[in-house]
Amino acid sequence: SDESIQPIVELSNHCPKLKTLDLSFSRIGNQGCNYLASLLENQNSKLKCLHLNGNEIGDEGALVLANALANNSTLKRMDLSNCGTITTRGWGGFLRILCNTSGISTTYASNHTFERLWRGDYDRNRMGLSGRLLFSLQANTDANKTNTARRKIFRFHLNGDFNLAPFLSMDPVTLPTVLGWIGKDYNANYAGIGQTRISAFHLILRNFPDLCNYPSRERKLRQKIEEEYALLKAG
């Protein structure tokens, strides 16, 4: 129950070698999730699996647990199957932690460790998880976390006619570095990255022709104005 979970968490905080904690069917509700969050936020914790199957956790508790994963780089699994009151709102909290799409940098800094919210595939299919959340969880199974971040960034920021605003504000020194990162060959064809990468390059270079030493219309106009000004000044 919520009342009995606090001493369990306090004891677990003093067990740095604890890797798995099974609290299935323990009548834990939203209040108990606050105690569990303190365990997940403990930087000394080595917990990898937390089983909460069959408890009475709703959206509020799910959001508390999700937020506790923001800086957690050890937990890989949290079984929340058969907690029937968690809705899209609660699962959305996990998506924001696993793949914050408010910007490229926030996506890069998201949690790339946590990879599972269910016990078996049957449970997963009944939980109503979104495609974006399932993609983020699957991407996190990659052992190379840099590649995990790249997959998320390509999927949510560099796909289709994506927003060019972040690139428009980059200075001429930073932009080529970013393009080099986009074009890096590591697992380029994995999960559609190869084709997305080509499309991203095409869209960026189409809007930044100066990168190929091909003068843009604005650059030509600026050069013409500068030449005319130089002639006027000389006369």
DAMOQUI-V318561 format. One record per backbone hydrogen bond with DSSP energy under -0.5 kcal/mol. NH is the residue of the N-H (numbers start at 1). CO is the residue of the C=O. If there is no record, write none. Layout:
((NH:CO) (NH:CO))
This chain:
((2:27) (5:1) (6:2) (8:4) (9:5) (10:6) (11:7) (12:8) (13:9) (14:11) (15:12) (18:15) (21:49) (23:21) (23:51) (25:53) (26:23) (33:29) (34:30) (34:31) (35:31) (36:32) (37:33) (38:34) (39:35) (40:36) (41:37) (42:39) (43:41) (45:42) (48:19) (49:19) (50:77) (51:21) (52:50) (52:79) (54:81) (55:52) (56:28) (59:85) (62:58) (63:59) (64:60) (65:61) (66:62) (67:63) (68:64) (69:66) (70:67) (72:69) (73:71) (76:48) (77:48) (78:116) (79:50) (80:78) (80:117) (83:80) (84:82) (85:57) (86:83) (91:87) (92:88) (93:89) (93:90) (94:90) (94:91) (95:91) (96:92) (97:93) (98:94) (99:95) (101:99) (103:100) (107:103) (108:104) (109:105) (110:107) (111:97) (112:110) (115:76) (116:76) (124:120) (125:121) (126:122) (126:123) (127:123) (127:124) (129:124) (134:130) (135:131) (136:132) (137:133) (138:134) (139:135) (140:136) (141:138) (142:139) (145:143) (148:144) (149:145) (150:146) (151:147) (152:148) (153:149) (154:150) (155:151) (156:152) (157:153) (158:153) (162:160) (167:164) (168:164) (169:165) (170:167) (175:171) (176:172) (177:173) (178:174) (179:175) (180:176) (181:177) (182:178) (183:179) (184:181) (188:185) (190:187) (192:189) (193:190) (196:192) (197:193) (198:194) (199:195) (200:196) (201:197) (202:198) (203:199) (204:200) (205:201) (206:202) (207:203) (207:204) (208:204) (211:208) (212:209) (213:210) (214:209) (215:213) (220:216) (221:217) (222:218) (223:219) (224:220) (225:221) (226:222) (227:223) (228:224) (229:225) (230:226) (231:227) (232:228) (233:229) (234:230) (235:231))
